[in-house]
Amino acid sequence: MHDPQRTQRYRRHDLIDWFSQEQVSAARVAVIGAGAVGNEVVKNLALLGCGTIDVFDFDVVELHNLTRSVLLRESDAGRNKAEAVAERARDLDPHVTVRAVPGDFWDTMSLGRLRQYDCAIAAVDNFEARLRLNQLCLIARVNLVNAGLDSRWAAVESFPFAASEDAACYECTLPESAYARVAERYSCGGLRRRAGRERLIPTTAVTASVAGALAASMALRLGGEAPQGAQRRLLDTIGGTGSTVEIERREGCPGCGAFARAPRIVSTRNRWSPHRDDQSVAGPEIGEQVVQLSDPLIADYECAACGPLEAATRYVNQRAAEFEDAIATCPECGVPAVRIEIRDTFTVGELTARFPGRPVPAKFALAEINGDAVCFNLEENPGK
């Protein structure tokens, strides 16, 4: 049905010979992070008439956010950032669907949901979130754009996973110091450090707007005539200089190096029984099949002085990231002598014994079966 208002709204876009409003209006984009860069990304996507924008963020608005966040107001203080940003973005264009997804994206973004998007944009401020989103996009073969900045430089990277299985991934770019940053927040194989704090990155609205504009532009161009390889664009917002470089795939990369080719995704019930009728992992030695979980679990909890602890029932078989390293202090003798075993690799037999008839607290499990990589999606049928 012809909509005169819609036609009038995008009239200037239609005058650009290389711009396809039809393609932009059909695009579905997930924006992870609703801070300074996320605000600019969402604003630009909405003004361009992007079809669907989902905004993911767990954080709340604080007054210091207002100097860099175009969609936030003083009255938003205390609100969830994703909800505040989505509400204002909907005012920019009623033809665009903008939805807020409050909460940590690792808890709210399943592989099935991710595969509905054309691109995911990382507008986050920590390496851990980028690493996790990179892993999800690699498995789901969904394009990824990563936006980073400091007080002066804006860097935006594009990873066309949907078009090429040979493209480099985000981890191909990382030095060892980046993993050290993650280790500042986590210890003992996955427990949160009680005193860990994420470094704050000072920036201005100018740098954030440049990064957001580049990220939105690159996200909408991934597909069609998009480059087959990963790229990084770096801009100096003070000097006005910039560069574009191809990102080479790194041999032995912890991210993409794990897959010779994209794993086959299988949705399966997250219920573990010695008499599973799920044929996705059928085989004569199913109990010995090794799987790697998306989330490290606490496998054992015991004090070197006291022995087995009653408190172990609260921690064992739970996600390690749910707890701080304070649990390494024995609740009975008060000595920091608790031995905590944290693992992400188990056999199917072990999981059956640990989680009889109940779900494993993980998003997915990776396995190699008959020489092929398989990803078992454990979130698609949670009630079955």
Secondary structure, 3 states (H helix, E strand, C coil): CCCHHHHHHCHHHHCCCCCCHHHHHHCEEEEECCCHHHHHHHHHHHHHCCCEEEEEECCECCHHHHHCCCCCCHHHCCCEHHHHHHHHHHHHCCCCEEEEEECCHHHHCCHHHHCCCCEEEECCCCHHHHHHHHHHHHHHCCEEEEEEECCCEEEEEEECCCCCCCCCCHHHHCCHHHHHHHHCCEECCCEECCCCCCCCCCCCHHHHHHHHHHHHHHHHHCCCCCCCCEEEEEEECCCCCEEEEEECCCCCCCCHHHCCCCCEEEECCCCECCCCCCHHHCCCCHHHCEEEEEEEEEEEEEECCCEECCCHHHHCCCEHHHCEHHHHCCCCCCCCCEEEEEEEEEEHHHHHHHCECCCCCCCEEEEEECCEEEEEECCCCCCC
